[in-house]
Amino acid sequence: MKRISFLLLSQLIVATAMAQCSICTKTAAQIGQEAGKGFNAGILYLAAMPFAIIGYVAVKWWKQEKQ
């Protein structure tokens, strides 16, 4: 249950985050507001998997150290 709650909470946080570098912000501003929102969503989508993998490894390591 804790894992499911954590996953849902992390998805809510990621969905509301703004994750754009300066180049991406400039590009998004040039293509318009609606396309910029889609561009931002794509960036968040691509960033989610590396963070999920790192989080998984960190939790496993933390549980191993705890025992």
mmCIF file as Biopython writes it, N, C-alpha, C and O atoms, coordinates in Angstrom:
data_model
#
loop_
_atom_site.group_PDB
_atom_site.id
_atom_site.type_symbol
_atom_site.label_atom_id
_atom_site.label_alt_id
_atom_site.label_comp_id
_atom_site.label_asym_id
_atom_site.label_entity_id
_atom_site.label_seq_id
_atom_site.pdbx_PDB_ins_code
_atom_site.Cartn_x
_atom_site.Cartn_y
_atom_site.Cartn_z
_atom_site.occupancy
_atom_site.B_iso_or_equiv
_atom_site.auth_seq_id
_atom_site.auth_asym_id
_atom_site.pdbx_PDB_model_num
ATOM 1   N N  . MET A ? 1  ? 0.819  -1.197 0.000   1.0 0.0 1  A 1 
ATOM 2   C CA . MET A ? 1  ? 0.000  0.000  0.000   1.0 0.0 1  A 1 
ATOM 3   C C  . MET A ? 1  ? 0.866  1.267  0.000   1.0 0.0 1  A 1 
ATOM 4   O O  . MET A ? 1  ? 0.535  2.265  -0.640  1.0 0.0 1  A 1 
ATOM 5   N N  . LYS A ? 2  ? 1.979  1.198  0.732   1.0 0.0 2  A 1 
ATOM 6   C CA . LYS A ? 2  ? 2.861  2.355  0.777   1.0 0.0 2  A 1 
ATOM 7   C C  . LYS A ? 2  ? 3.481  2.622  -0.592  1.0 0.0 2  A 1 
ATOM 8   O O  . LYS A ? 2  ? 3.658  3.773  -0.989  1.0 0.0 2  A 1 
ATOM 9   N N  . ARG A ? 3  ? 3.810  1.547  -1.308  1.0 0.0 3  A 1 
ATOM 10  C CA . ARG A ? 3  ? 4.406  1.718  -2.636  1.0 0.0 3  A 1 
ATOM 11  C C  . ARG A ? 3  ? 3.427  2.380  -3.592  1.0 0.0 3  A 1 
ATOM 12  O O  . ARG A ? 3  ? 3.798  3.276  -4.351  1.0 0.0 3  A 1 
ATOM 13  N N  . ILE A ? 4  ? 2.191  1.940  -3.552  1.0 0.0 4  A 1 
ATOM 14  C CA . ILE A ? 4  ? 1.173  2.511  -4.440  1.0 0.0 4  A 1 
ATOM 15  C C  . ILE A ? 4  ? 0.953  3.976  -4.100  1.0 0.0 4  A 1 
ATOM 16  O O  . ILE A ? 4  ? 0.853  4.814  -4.997  1.0 0.0 4  A 1 
ATOM 17  N N  . SER A ? 5  ? 0.877  4.292  -2.814  1.0 0.0 5  A 1 
ATOM 18  C CA . SER A ? 5  ? 0.697  5.685  -2.402  1.0 0.0 5  A 1 
ATOM 19  C C  . SER A ? 5  ? 1.863  6.544  -2.846  1.0 0.0 5  A 1 
ATOM 20  O O  . SER A ? 5  ? 1.677  7.669  -3.310  1.0 0.0 5  A 1 
ATOM 21  N N  . PHE A ? 6  ? 3.074  6.007  -2.699  1.0 0.0 6  A 1 
ATOM 22  C CA . PHE A ? 6  ? 4.264  6.744  -3.121  1.0 0.0 6  A 1 
ATOM 23  C C  . PHE A ? 6  ? 4.261  6.989  -4.620  1.0 0.0 6  A 1 
ATOM 24  O O  . PHE A ? 6  ? 4.568  8.092  -5.073  1.0 0.0 6  A 1 
ATOM 25  N N  . LEU A ? 7  ? 3.916  5.966  -5.390  1.0 0.0 7  A 1 
ATOM 26  C CA . LEU A ? 7  ? 3.878  6.114  -6.842  1.0 0.0 7  A 1 
ATOM 27  C C  . LEU A ? 7  ? 2.836  7.142  -7.276  1.0 0.0 7  A 1 
ATOM 28  O O  . LEU A ? 7  ? 3.101  7.969  -8.149  1.0 0.0 7  A 1 
ATOM 29  N N  . LEU A ? 8  ? 1.663  7.090  -6.672  1.0 0.0 8  A 1 
ATOM 30  C CA . LEU A ? 8  ? 0.628  8.059  -7.025  1.0 0.0 8  A 1 
ATOM 31  C C  . LEU A ? 8  ? 1.040  9.481  -6.656  1.0 0.0 8  A 1 
ATOM 32  O O  . LEU A ? 8  ? 0.841  10.414 -7.434  1.0 0.0 8  A 1 
ATOM 33  N N  . LEU A ? 9  ? 1.605  9.639  -5.484  1.0 0.0 9  A 1 
ATOM 34  C CA . LEU A ? 9  ? 2.051  10.969 -5.055  1.0 0.0 9  A 1 
ATOM 35  C C  . LEU A ? 9  ? 3.159  11.496 -5.958  1.0 0.0 9  A 1 
ATOM 36  O O  . LEU A ? 9  ? 3.153  12.670 -6.328  1.0 0.0 9  A 1 
ATOM 37  N N  . SER A ? 10 ? 4.109  10.635 -6.314  1.0 0.0 10 A 1 
ATOM 38  C CA . SER A ? 10 ? 5.196  11.089 -7.177  1.0 0.0 10 A 1 
ATOM 39  C C  . SER A ? 10 ? 4.678  11.458 -8.568  1.0 0.0 10 A 1 
ATOM 40  O O  . SER A ? 10 ? 5.193  12.393 -9.182  1.0 0.0 10 A 1 
ATOM 41  N N  . GLN A ? 11 ? 3.686  10.756 -9.069  1.0 0.0 11 A 1 
ATOM 42  C CA . GLN A ? 11 ? 3.110  11.092 -10.371 1.0 0.0 11 A 1 
ATOM 43  C C  . GLN A ? 11 ? 2.392  12.441 -10.327 1.0 0.0 11 A 1 
ATOM 44  O O  . GLN A ? 11 ? 2.443  13.205 -11.291 1.0 0.0 11 A 1 
ATOM 45  N N  . LEU A ? 12 ? 1.730  12.732 -9.216  1.0 0.0 12 A 1 
ATOM 46  C CA . LEU A ? 12 ? 1.068  14.030 -9.084  1.0 0.0 12 A 1 
ATOM 47  C C  . LEU A ? 12 ? 2.079  15.161 -9.042  1.0 0.0 12 A 1 
ATOM 48  O O  . LEU A ? 12 ? 1.859  16.226 -9.620  1.0 0.0 12 A 1 
ATOM 49  N N  . ILE A ? 13 ? 3.176  14.928 -8.364  1.0 0.0 13 A 1 
ATOM 50  C CA . ILE A ? 13 ? 4.212  15.960 -8.281  1.0 0.0 13 A 1 
ATOM 51  C C  . ILE A ? 13 ? 4.851  16.178 -9.649  1.0 0.0 13 A 1 
ATOM 52  O O  . ILE A ? 13 ? 5.068  17.320 -10.053 1.0 0.0 13 A 1 
ATOM 53  N N  . VAL A ? 14 ? 5.149  15.109 -10.358 1.0 0.0 14 A 1 
ATOM 54  C CA . VAL A ? 14 ? 5.777  15.216 -11.678 1.0 0.0 14 A 1 
ATOM 55  C C  . VAL A ? 14 ? 4.841  15.895 -12.665 1.0 0.0 14 A 1 
ATOM 56  O O  . VAL A ? 14 ? 5.289  16.672 -13.508 1.0 0.0 14 A 1 
ATOM 57  N N  . ALA A ? 15 ? 3.554  15.611 -12.571 1.0 0.0 15 A 1 
ATOM 58  C CA . ALA A ? 15 ? 2.597  16.178 -13.520 1.0 0.0 15 A 1 
ATOM 59  C C  . ALA A ? 15 ? 2.495  17.693 -13.398 1.0 0.0 15 A 1 
ATOM 60  O O  . ALA A ? 15 ? 2.195  18.369 -14.383 1.0 0.0 15 A 1 
ATOM 61  N N  . THR A ? 16 ? 2.738  18.238 -12.210 1.0 0.0 16 A 1 
ATOM 62  C CA . THR A ? 16 ? 2.604  19.682 -12.036 1.0 0.0 16 A 1 
ATOM 63  C C  . THR A ? 16 ? 3.933  20.423 -12.163 1.0 0.0 16 A 1 
ATOM 64  O O  . THR A ? 16 ? 3.948  21.654 -12.161 1.0 0.0 16 A 1 
ATOM 65  N N  . ALA A ? 17 ? 5.027  19.712 -12.271 1.0 0.0 17 A 1 
ATOM 66  C CA . ALA A ? 17 ? 6.346  20.345 -12.341 1.0 0.0 17 A 1 
ATOM 67  C C  . ALA A ? 17 ? 6.568  20.973 -13.716 1.0 0.0 17 A 1 
ATOM 68  O O  . ALA A ? 17 ? 6.007  20.534 -14.720 1.0 0.0 17 A 1 
ATOM 69  N N  . MET A ? 18 ? 7.393  21.997 -13.731 1.0 0.0 18 A 1 
ATOM 70  C CA . MET A ? 18 ? 7.797  22.619 -14.987 1.0 0.0 18 A 1 
ATOM 71  C C  . MET A ? 18 ? 9.273  22.274 -15.190 1.0 0.0 18 A 1 
ATOM 72  O O  . MET A ? 18 ? 10.138 22.721 -14.437 1.0 0.0 18 A 1 
ATOM 73  N N  . ALA A ? 19 ? 9.537  21.486 -16.203 1.0 0.0 19 A 1 
ATOM 74  C CA . ALA A ? 19 ? 10.900 20.992 -16.393 1.0 0.0 19 A 1 
ATOM 75  C C  . ALA A ? 19 ? 11.430 21.394 -17.761 1.0 0.0 19 A 1 
ATOM 76  O O  . ALA A ? 19 ? 11.395 20.607 -18.707 1.0 0.0 19 A 1 
ATOM 77  N N  . GLN A ? 20 ? 11.914 22.613 -17.855 1.0 0.0 20 A 1 
ATOM 78  C CA . GLN A ? 20 ? 12.458 23.069 -19.125 1.0 0.0 20 A 1 
ATOM 79  C C  . GLN A ? 20 ? 13.783 23.777 -18.894 1.0 0.0 20 A 1 
ATOM 80  O O  . GLN A ? 20 ? 13.925 24.603 -17.992 1.0 0.0 20 A 1 
ATOM 81  N N  . CYS A ? 21 ? 14.737 23.433 -19.728 1.0 0.0 21 A 1 
ATOM 82  C CA . CYS A ? 21 ? 15.999 24.166 -19.712 1.0 0.0 21 A 1 
ATOM 83  C C  . CYS A ? 21 ? 15.784 25.484 -20.465 1.0 0.0 21 A 1 
ATOM 84  O O  . CYS A ? 21 ? 14.702 25.721 -21.003 1.0 0.0 21 A 1 
ATOM 85  N N  . SER A ? 22 ? 16.779 26.312 -20.505 1.0 0.0 22 A 1 
ATOM 86  C CA . SER A ? 22 ? 16.624 27.613 -21.151 1.0 0.0 22 A 1 
ATOM 87  C C  . SER A ? 22 ? 16.377 27.481 -22.653 1.0 0.0 22 A 1 
ATOM 88  O O  . SER A ? 22 ? 15.603 28.256 -23.215 1.0 0.0 22 A 1 
ATOM 89  N N  . ILE A ? 23 ? 17.006 26.535 -23.299 1.0 0.0 23 A 1 
ATOM 90  C CA . ILE A ? 23 ? 16.805 26.339 -24.740 1.0 0.0 23 A 1 
ATOM 91  C C  . ILE A ? 23 ? 15.392 25.838 -25.010 1.0 0.0 23 A 1 
ATOM 92  O O  . ILE A ? 23 ? 14.729 26.286 -25.945 1.0 0.0 23 A 1 
ATOM 93  N N  . CYS A ? 24 ? 14.938 24.891 -24.169 1.0 0.0 24 A 1 
ATOM 94  C CA . CYS A ? 24 ? 13.582 24.352 -24.341 1.0 0.0 24 A 1 
ATOM 95  C C  . CYS A ? 24 ? 12.528 25.422 -24.081 1.0 0.0 24 A 1 
ATOM 96  O O  . CYS A ? 24 ? 11.506 25.463 -24.766 1.0 0.0 24 A 1 
ATOM 97  N N  . THR A ? 25 ? 12.765 26.288 -23.097 1.0 0.0 25 A 1 
ATOM 98  C CA . THR A ? 25 ? 11.821 27.364 -22.807 1.0 0.0 25 A 1 
ATOM 99  C C  . THR A ? 25 ? 11.701 28.309 -24.000 1.0 0.0 25 A 1 
ATOM 100 O O  . THR A ? 25 ? 10.598 28.721 -24.358 1.0 0.0 25 A 1 
ATOM 101 N N  . LYS A ? 26 ? 12.820 28.649 -24.611 1.0 0.0 26 A 1 
ATOM 102 C CA . LYS A ? 26 ? 12.824 29.539 -25.776 1.0 0.0 26 A 1 
ATOM 103 C C  . LYS A ? 26 ? 12.080 28.895 -26.949 1.0 0.0 26 A 1 
ATOM 104 O O  . LYS A ? 26 ? 11.306 29.559 -27.639 1.0 0.0 26 A 1 
ATOM 105 N N  . THR A ? 27 ? 12.317 27.604 -27.170 1.0 0.0 27 A 1 
ATOM 106 C CA . THR A ? 27 ? 11.648 26.883 -28.249 1.0 0.0 27 A 1 
ATOM 107 C C  . THR A ? 27 ? 10.148 26.814 -27.995 1.0 0.0 27 A 1 
ATOM 108 O O  . THR A ? 27 ? 9.351  27.033 -28.908 1.0 0.0 27 A 1 
ATOM 109 N N  . ALA A ? 28 ? 9.762  26.511 -26.759 1.0 0.0 28 A 1 
ATOM 110 C CA . ALA A ? 28 ? 8.338  26.412 -26.408 1.0 0.0 28 A 1 
ATOM 111 C C  . ALA A ? 28 ? 7.640  27.761 -26.569 1.0 0.0 28 A 1 
ATOM 112 O O  . ALA A ? 28 ? 6.480  27.813 -26.976 1.0 0.0 28 A 1 
ATOM 113 N N  . ALA A ? 29 ? 8.335  28.844 -26.253 1.0 0.0 29 A 1 
ATOM 114 C CA . ALA A ? 29 ? 7.750  30.173 -26.399 1.0 0.0 29 A 1 
ATOM 115 C C  . ALA A ? 29 ? 7.520  30.510 -27.876 1.0 0.0 29 A 1 
ATOM 116 O O  . ALA A ? 29 ? 6.569  31.217 -28.210 1.0 0.0 29 A 1 
ATOM 117 N N  . GLN A ? 30 ? 8.372  30.014 -28.744 1.0 0.0 30 A 1 
ATOM 118 C CA . GLN A ? 30 ? 8.250  30.308 -30.166 1.0 0.0 30 A 1 
ATOM 119 C C  . GLN A ? 30 ? 7.133  29.507 -30.833 1.0 0.0 30 A 1 
ATOM 120 O O  . GLN A ? 30 ? 6.556  29.961 -31.821 1.0 0.0 30 A 1 
ATOM 121 N N  . ILE A ? 31 ? 6.818  28.313 -30.300 1.0 0.0 31 A 1 
ATOM 122 C CA . ILE A ? 31 ? 5.819  27.471 -30.963 1.0 0.0 31 A 1 
ATOM 123 C C  . ILE A ? 31 ? 4.408  27.675 -30.428 1.0 0.0 31 A 1 
ATOM 124 O O  . ILE A ? 31 ? 3.470  27.069 -30.947 1.0 0.0 31 A 1 
ATOM 125 N N  . GLY A ? 32 ? 4.229  28.496 -29.420 1.0 0.0 32 A 1 
ATOM 126 C CA . GLY A ? 32 ? 2.898  28.787 -28.910 1.0 0.0 32 A 1 
ATOM 127 C C  . GLY A ? 32 ? 2.609  28.096 -27.586 1.0 0.0 32 A 1 
ATOM 128 O O  . GLY A ? 32 ? 3.321  27.184 -27.166 1.0 0.0 32 A 1 
ATOM 129 N N  . GLN A ? 33 ? 1.533  28.561 -26.937 1.0 0.0 33 A 1 
ATOM 130 C CA . GLN A ? 33 ? 1.236  28.089 -25.592 1.0 0.0 33 A 1 
ATOM 131 C C  . GLN A ? 33 ? 0.778  26.628 -25.562 1.0 0.0 33 A 1 
ATOM 132 O O  . GLN A ? 33 ? 1.268  25.855 -24.740 1.0 0.0 33 A 1 
ATOM 133 N N  . GLU A ? 34 ? -0.129 26.244 -26.421 1.0 0.0 34 A 1 
ATOM 134 C CA . GLU A ? 34 ? -0.640 24.866 -26.400 1.0 0.0 34 A 1 
ATOM 135 C C  . GLU A ? 34 ? 0.445  23.863 -26.783 1.0 0.0 34 A 1 
ATOM 136 O O  . GLU A ? 34 ? 0.592  22.827 -26.135 1.0 0.0 34 A 1 
ATOM 137 N N  . ALA A ? 35 ? 1.187  24.163 -27.810 1.0 0.0 35 A 1 
ATOM 138 C CA . ALA A ? 35 ? 2.279  23.276 -28.206 1.0 0.0 35 A 1 
ATOM 139 C C  . ALA A ? 35 ? 3.369  23.264 -27.142 1.0 0.0 35 A 1 
ATOM 140 O O  . ALA A ? 35 ? 4.025  22.243 -26.936 1.0 0.0 35 A 1 
ATOM 141 N N  . GLY A ? 36 ? 3.565  24.383 -26.472 1.0 0.0 36 A 1 
ATOM 142 C CA . GLY A ? 36 ? 4.545  24.463 -25.390 1.0 0.0 36 A 1 
ATOM 143 C C  . GLY A ? 36 ? 4.181  23.558 -24.227 1.0 0.0 36 A 1 
ATOM 144 O O  . GLY A ? 36 ? 5.055  22.947 -23.612 1.0 0.0 36 A 1 
ATOM 145 N N  . LYS A ? 37 ? 2.891  23.470 -23.922 1.0 0.0 37 A 1 
ATOM 146 C CA . LYS A ? 37 ? 2.445  22.571 -22.854 1.0 0.0 37 A 1 
ATOM 147 C C  . LYS A ? 37 ? 2.727  21.116 -23.230 1.0 0.0 37 A 1 
ATOM 148 O O  . LYS A ? 37 ? 3.155  20.331 -22.383 1.0 0.0 37 A 1 
ATOM 149 N N  . GLY A ? 38 ? 2.496  20.757 -24.471 1.0 0.0 38 A 1 
ATOM 150 C CA . GLY A ? 38 ? 2.796  19.407 -24.928 1.0 0.0 38 A 1 
ATOM 151 C C  . GLY A ? 38 ? 4.290  19.132 -24.904 1.0 0.0 38 A 1 
ATOM 152 O O  . GLY A ? 38 ? 4.725  18.032 -24.561 1.0 0.0 38 A 1 
ATOM 153 N N  . PHE A ? 39 ? 5.066  20.133 -25.269 1.0 0.0 39 A 1 
ATOM 154 C CA . PHE A ? 39 ? 6.518  20.027 -25.245 1.0 0.0 39 A 1 
ATOM 155 C C  . PHE A ? 39 ? 7.007  19.779 -23.822 1.0 0.0 39 A 1 
ATOM 156 O O  . PHE A ? 39 ? 7.872  18.933 -23.596 1.0 0.0 39 A 1 
ATOM 157 N N  . ASN A ? 40 ? 6.451  20.517 -22.867 1.0 0.0 40 A 1 
ATOM 158 C CA . ASN A ? 40 ? 6.809  20.356 -21.461 1.0 0.0 40 A 1 
ATOM 159 C C  . ASN A ? 40 ? 6.412  18.970 -20.960 1.0 0.0 40 A 1 
ATOM 160 O O  . ASN A ? 40 ? 7.164  18.344 -20.213 1.0 0.0 40 A 1 
ATOM 161 N N  . ALA A ? 41 ? 5.254  18.494 -21.359 1.0 0.0 41 A 1 
ATOM 162 C CA . ALA A ? 41 ? 4.811  17.155 -20.954 1.0 0.0 41 A 1 
ATOM 163 C C  . ALA A ? 41 ? 5.752  16.085 -21.500 1.0 0.0 41 A 1 
ATOM 164 O O  . ALA A ? 41 ? 6.025  15.095 -20.822 1.0 0.0 41 A 1 
ATOM 165 N N  . GLY A ? 42 ? 6.244  16.276 -22.707 1.0 0.0 42 A 1 
ATOM 166 C CA . GLY A ? 42 ? 7.192  15.330 -23.291 1.0 0.0 42 A 1 
ATOM 167 C C  . GLY A ? 42 ? 8.510  15.294 -22.528 1.0 0.0 42 A 1 
ATOM 168 O O  . GLY A ? 42 ? 9.093  14.227 -22.334 1.0 0.0 42 A 1 
ATOM 169 N N  . ILE A ? 43 ? 8.969  16.445 -22.104 1.0 0.0 43 A 1 
ATOM 170 C CA . ILE A ? 43 ? 10.196 16.514 -21.320 1.0 0.0 43 A 1 
ATOM 171 C C  . ILE A ? 43 ? 10.021 15.773 -20.003 1.0 0.0 43 A 1 
ATOM 172 O O  . ILE A ? 43 ? 10.899 15.014 -19.591 1.0 0.0 43 A 1 
ATOM 173 N N  . LEU A ? 44 ? 8.881  15.992 -19.339 1.0 0.0 44 A 1 
ATOM 174 C CA . LEU A ? 44 ? 8.615  15.296 -18.081 1.0 0.0 44 A 1 
ATOM 175 C C  . LEU A ? 44 ? 8.500  13.792 -18.286 1.0 0.0 44 A 1 
ATOM 176 O O  . LEU A ? 44 ? 8.961  13.011 -17.455 1.0 0.0 44 A 1 
ATOM 177 N N  . TYR A ? 45 ? 7.891  13.391 -19.381 1.0 0.0 45 A 1 
ATOM 178 C CA . TYR A ? 45 ? 7.745  11.976 -19.701 1.0 0.0 45 A 1 
ATOM 179 C C  . TYR A ? 45 ? 9.119  11.322 -19.876 1.0 0.0 45 A 1 
ATOM 180 O O  . TYR A ? 45 ? 9.356  10.229 -19.363 1.0 0.0 45 A 1 
ATOM 181 N N  . LEU A ? 46 ? 10.010 11.982 -20.591 1.0 0.0 46 A 1 
ATOM 182 C CA . LEU A ? 46 ? 11.343 11.438 -20.810 1.0 0.0 46 A 1 
ATOM 183 C C  . LEU A ? 46 ? 12.181 11.419 -19.533 1.0 0.0 46 A 1 
ATOM 184 O O  . LEU A ? 46 ? 13.045 10.557 -19.377 1.0 0.0 46 A 1 
ATOM 185 N N  . ALA A ? 47 ? 11.939 12.349 -18.628 1.0 0.0 47 A 1 
ATOM 186 C CA . ALA A ? 47 ? 12.709 12.411 -17.385 1.0 0.0 47 A 1 
ATOM 187 C C  . ALA A ? 47 ? 12.195 11.443 -16.330 1.0 0.0 47 A 1 
ATOM 188 O O  . ALA A ? 47 ? 12.925 11.133 -15.389 1.0 0.0 47 A 1 
ATOM 189 N N  . ALA A ? 48 ? 10.969 10.958 -16.453 1.0 0.0 48 A 1 
ATOM 190 C CA . ALA A ? 48 ? 10.367 10.120 -15.412 1.0 0.0 48 A 1 
ATOM 191 C C  . ALA A ? 48 ? 11.091 8.789  -15.240 1.0 0.0 48 A 1 
ATOM 192 O O  . ALA A ? 48 ? 11.297 8.356  -14.106 1.0 0.0 48 A 1 
ATOM 193 N N  . MET A ? 49 ? 11.472 8.144  -16.302 1.0 0.0 49 A 1 
ATOM 194 C CA . MET A ? 49 ? 12.086 6.813  -16.188 1.0 0.0 49 A 1 
ATOM 195 C C  . MET A ? 49 ? 13.444 6.842  -15.488 1.0 0.0 49 A 1 
ATOM 196 O O  . MET A ? 49 ? 13.664 6.017  -14.601 1.0 0.0 49 A 1 
ATOM 197 N N  . PRO A ? 50 ? 14.363 7.739  -15.832 1.0 0.0 50 A 1 
ATOM 198 C CA . PRO A ? 50 ? 15.630 7.756  -15.079 1.0 0.0 50 A 1 
ATOM 199 C C  . PRO A ? 50 ? 15.419 8.028  -13.590 1.0 0.0 50 A 1 
ATOM 200 O O  . PRO A ? 50 ? 16.088 7.423  -12.752 1.0 0.0 50 A 1 
ATOM 201 N N  . PHE A ? 51 ? 14.494 8.932  -13.253 1.0 0.0 51 A 1 
ATOM 202 C CA . PHE A ? 51 ? 14.222 9.198  -11.844 1.0 0.0 51 A 1 
ATOM 203 C C  . PHE A ? 51 ? 13.586 7.991  -11.162 1.0 0.0 51 A 1 
ATOM 204 O O  . PHE A ? 51 ? 13.871 7.727  -9.994  1.0 0.0 51 A 1 
ATOM 205 N N  . ALA A ? 52 ? 12.739 7.261  -11.864 1.0 0.0 52 A 1 
ATOM 206 C CA . ALA A ? 52 ? 12.127 6.061  -11.295 1.0 0.0 52 A 1 
ATOM 207 C C  . ALA A ? 52 ? 13.187 4.989  -11.032 1.0 0.0 52 A 1 
ATOM 208 O O  . ALA A ? 52 ? 13.156 4.329  -9.994  1.0 0.0 52 A 1 
ATOM 209 N N  . ILE A ? 53 ? 14.108 4.818  -11.950 1.0 0.0 53 A 1 
ATOM 210 C CA . ILE A ? 53 ? 15.172 3.828  -11.769 1.0 0.0 53 A 1 
ATOM 211 C C  . ILE A ? 53 ? 16.066 4.213  -10.595 1.0 0.0 53 A 1 
ATOM 212 O O  . ILE A ? 53 ? 16.390 3.373  -9.756  1.0 0.0 53 A 1 
ATOM 213 N N  . ILE A ? 54 ? 16.455 5.453  -10.538 1.0 0.0 54 A 1 
ATOM 214 C CA . ILE A ? 54 ? 17.299 5.918  -9.429  1.0 0.0 54 A 1 
ATOM 215 C C  . ILE A ? 54 ? 16.561 5.778  -8.101  1.0 0.0 54 A 1 
ATOM 216 O O  . ILE A ? 54 ? 17.156 5.379  -7.100  1.0 0.0 54 A 1 
ATOM 217 N N  . GLY A ? 55 ? 15.276 6.102  -8.087  1.0 0.0 55 A 1 
ATOM 218 C CA . GLY A ? 55 ? 14.473 5.955  -6.871  1.0 0.0 55 A 1 
ATOM 219 C C  . GLY A ? 55 ? 14.365 4.511  -6.436  1.0 0.0 55 A 1 
ATOM 220 O O  . GLY A ? 55 ? 14.457 4.214  -5.244  1.0 0.0 55 A 1 
ATOM 221 N N  . TYR A ? 56 ? 14.171 3.611  -7.377  1.0 0.0 56 A 1 
ATOM 222 C CA . TYR A ? 56 ? 14.080 2.186  -7.072  1.0 0.0 56 A 1 
ATOM 223 C C  . TYR A ? 56 ? 15.386 1.681  -6.461  1.0 0.0 56 A 1 
ATOM 224 O O  . TYR A ? 56 ? 15.371 0.976  -5.452  1.0 0.0 56 A 1 
ATOM 225 N N  . VAL A ? 57 ? 16.499 2.037  -7.066  1.0 0.0 57 A 1 
ATOM 226 C CA . VAL A ? 57 ? 17.800 1.619  -6.553  1.0 0.0 57 A 1 
ATOM 227 C C  . VAL A ? 57 ? 18.037 2.210  -5.165  1.0 0.0 57 A 1 
ATOM 228 O O  . VAL A ? 57 ? 18.557 1.522  -4.287  1.0 0.0 57 A 1 
ATOM 229 N N  . ALA A ? 58 ? 17.667 3.462  -4.956  1.0 0.0 58 A 1 
ATOM 230 C CA . ALA A ? 58 ? 17.855 4.111  -3.658  1.0 0.0 58 A 1 
ATOM 231 C C  . ALA A ? 58 ? 17.021 3.430  -2.573  1.0 0.0 58 A 1 
ATOM 232 O O  . ALA A ? 58 ? 17.512 3.222  -1.463  1.0 0.0 58 A 1 
ATOM 233 N N  . VAL A ? 59 ? 15.789 3.086  -2.870  1.0 0.0 59 A 1 
ATOM 234 C CA . VAL A ? 59 ? 14.931 2.427  -1.889  1.0 0.0 59 A 1 
ATOM 235 C C  . VAL A ? 59 ? 15.468 1.048  -1.550  1.0 0.0 59 A 1 
ATOM 236 O O  . VAL A ? 59 ? 15.495 0.663  -0.381  1.0 0.0 59 A 1 
ATOM 237 N N  . LYS A ? 60 ? 15.899 0.295  -2.567  1.0 0.0 60 A 1 
ATOM 238 C CA . LYS A ? 60 ? 16.478 -1.027 -2.317  1.0 0.0 60 A 1 
ATOM 239 C C  . LYS A ? 60 ? 17.738 -0.915 -1.455  1.0 0.0 60 A 1 
ATOM 240 O O  . LYS A ? 60 ? 17.931 -1.696 -0.523  1.0 0.0 60 A 1 
ATOM 241 N N  . TRP A ? 61 ? 18.583 0.051  -1.767  1.0 0.0 61 A 1 
ATOM 242 C CA . TRP A ? 61 ? 19.804 0.256  -0.988  1.0 0.0 61 A 1 
ATOM 243 C C  . TRP A ? 61 ? 19.474 0.639  0.444   1.0 0.0 61 A 1 
ATOM 244 O O  . TRP A ? 61 ? 20.088 0.133  1.383   1.0 0.0 61 A 1 
ATOM 245 N N  . TRP A ? 62 ? 18.497 1.540  0.614   1.0 0.0 62 A 1 
ATOM 246 C CA . TRP A ? 62 ? 18.112 1.993  1.945   1.0 0.0 62 A 1 
ATOM 247 C C  . TRP A ? 62 ? 17.549 0.840  2.776   1.0 0.0 62 A 1 
ATOM 248 O O  . TRP A ? 62 ? 17.868 0.717  3.959   1.0 0.0 62 A 1 
ATOM 249 N N  . LYS A ? 63 ? 16.712 -0.008 2.163   1.0 0.0 63 A 1 
ATOM 250 C CA . LYS A ? 63 ? 16.164 -1.153 2.888   1.0 0.0 63 A 1 
ATOM 251 C C  . LYS A ? 63 ? 17.264 -2.146 3.256   1.0 0.0 63 A 1 
ATOM 252 O O  . LYS A ? 63 ? 17.224 -2.735 4.336   1.0 0.0 63 A 1 
ATOM 253 N N  . GLN A ? 64 ? 18.238 -2.338 2.382   1.0 0.0 64 A 1 
ATOM 254 C CA . GLN A ? 64 ? 19.342 -3.253 2.666   1.0 0.0 64 A 1 
ATOM 255 C C  . GLN A ? 64 ? 20.188 -2.725 3.817   1.0 0.0 64 A 1 
ATOM 256 O O  . GLN A ? 64 ? 20.602 -3.490 4.688   1.0 0.0 64 A 1 
ATOM 257 N N  . GLU A ? 65 ? 20.443 -1.422 3.822   1.0 0.0 65 A 1 
ATOM 258 C CA . GLU A ? 65 ? 21.235 -0.825 4.906   1.0 0.0 65 A 1 
ATOM 259 C C  . GLU A ? 65 ? 20.478 -0.835 6.232   1.0 0.0 65 A 1 
ATOM 260 O O  . GLU A ? 65 ? 21.085 -0.927 7.299   1.0 0.0 65 A 1 
ATOM 261 N N  . LYS A ? 66 ? 19.174 -0.742 6.160   1.0 0.0 66 A 1 
ATOM 262 C CA . LYS A ? 66 ? 18.332 -0.722 7.350   1.0 0.0 66 A 1 
ATOM 263 C C  . LYS A ? 66 ? 18.369 -2.058 8.078   1.0 0.0 66 A 1 
ATOM 264 O O  . LYS A ? 66 ? 18.275 -2.096 9.304   1.0 0.0 66 A 1 
ATOM 265 N N  . GLN A ? 67 ? 18.505 -3.155 7.334   1.0 0.0 67 A 1 
ATOM 266 C CA . GLN A ? 67 ? 18.540 -4.486 7.937   1.0 0.0 67 A 1 
ATOM 267 C C  . GLN A ? 67 ? 19.860 -4.754 8.484   1.0 0.0 67 A 1 
ATOM 268 O O  . GLN A ? 67 ? 20.092 -5.829 9.037   1.0 0.0 67 A 1 
#
